[in-house]
């Protein structure tokens, strides 16, 4: 995970928590599986509304 001032390496089985508002850029050399935990109010398309924007949010 690249941050403005550093790079954090996350190994298999590890977890990283990025605080709200912290600019970050995930990257990898291969395939990864990611699970995101976000509040239901977080829009998956940001402030842009398009045909991909979901309005009926599903609770898991």
N, C-alpha and C positions, 0 to 999 in steps of 0.2 A: 504494500500500500504506500503510495507516494503522498507525502504531505509537502507543504511549502518548504519546510526546514529540515526534513529528514525522510528516510525510507524505512518502513517496518517490514520485516520478512515474517510471514505467517506460514507455519509448517502444517502438514496434515494433522487434523484433530485439534488444532488451536483455534482460538476465537479472538477477535479484536472488536472493541467497541469504539466507534467514532462519535464523539460528542456532537450534539446538534450545533450546526453552524460552522463546523470545522471543514475547510476545503480539503478534499482528498481525491485521489485518482487511483482506483484499483487497476492492477495490471498483472499479467501472468505470461509465462512462456508456453503454457499448455492449457489443457482443459481443466476447469474447476467447477465445483458445485457450491452455490452460495445460497444462504437462507437469510433473508432480511426480516427484521422485526421493526415495524413502524406503527405509529398510531394510525387508527382507521381514518383519521382526518387528513393524513398525508396523501396528496394527489400524486398518482404515479406519472402524470405527464406535466407536473409542475403547474405553472400558471397558464399553460397553453391548452386550449380546448380544441380537440379534433375528433375524428371518428373513432379514435382509439381510446378516448377518455371514458372511463366507467363512472357512472353516476349512482348506480345501485351497488353499493359496496357490500361485499360478503364478509360475514364474521366467521372466523375459523376458531 
